[in-house]
């Protein structure tokens, strides 16, 4: 599979490009980043529009602000696209959903299979313990932009899917008691932390804690390649980690 990586100049983009180049089954068709100066002989480009060569898949690890460019390029070339960025607003999410009507689109707020499993476990616990207090704590490096993390929102949304009455209290800061139906979401930013997500289910007499720790960024690149391998044979539609798990 010939893969175009958008956002190749960032930390995750570089990790993904290295992984693809070491993978005998796949080829890096183009590395695209606003940080680059175009050099077609080296396969690097400043923008997607500058690359018109052969490719089978587009993986985006840039920034949510590139959503229009990414979806437009995928539609123009009829390319399946894995969108691994987070922080999209409603307009950008609508662009992603609209594109999925014409090309296969894989979108996940976290590309880790482990986080997908954590999400499933969280739903089981939340449904089985309807009266428990639920708190989510997420930790990331001190350069991360979006707060809370896309993964924390993904986990909260999973819980809310089985406890519709839940409301999110992001970064609790007001004086007063905890409400019965709230999910507290707390963000820590420090050092080079790759990513830790912890869900606490407190019942008064006992506590259950579910936790996922990312030890290095390669797991997200591996997840993106797995998503691409799944997506390349799919029809137009909207896909996520649940499709891989099922």
Beta strands, then each sheet from edge to edge (+ up, - down):
strand 1: 2-6
strand 2: 27-32
strand 3: 44-45
strand 4: 57-60
strand 5: 80-83
strand 6: 104-107
strand 7: 133-140
strand 8: 167-170
strand 9: 182-189
strand 10: 196-202
strand 11: 207-213
strand 12: 237-239
sheet 1: 3+ 2+ 1+ 4+ 5+ 6+ 12+
sheet 2: 8+ 9+ 7+ 10- 11+
end
